[in-house]
Amino acid sequence: MEVESYSNVKNNLKFFMKKVNKEHKPMIIMSEDAKDDCILMSKTDYNNIIENTYIRSSQANVKHIMKSWKHLKE
């Protein structure tokens, strides 16, 4: 994962926003204090993570998906 300094991202935010959206690779934004570090990622990738987390949080959903996948393969 790419790592950039806070000041570089601040000065070039639009460039990095376009880059993470185009490449679909999140980027770590480092601060002087590590507890303030953040991740910059595309909204599409974020929504995908949230949706997958929600779907996989239910055993019934997971079983249904696995059953459907098996049926599709056959």
C-alpha positions, 0 to 999 in steps of 0.5 A: 500500500502506498504511503504519503505524508499528510503535507504532500496529500494536503498540497495535492489532494485532488491528484491523490483522490483521482489516483485512488479512484482510478487504481482502486488501491487505498493509500496510507496518509502518515502524520507526525503522530502515528495515531493520527494516520488515516487511509484514503480510498475510493468511495466505491471500494469503501462501499464494497467493503461495507456491503461485504461486511454486512452480507457476511455478518449473517450466517444465513446469507453466507449459507445461501450464497455458498449454496447458490455458488455450488448450484451455479457451478453444477 
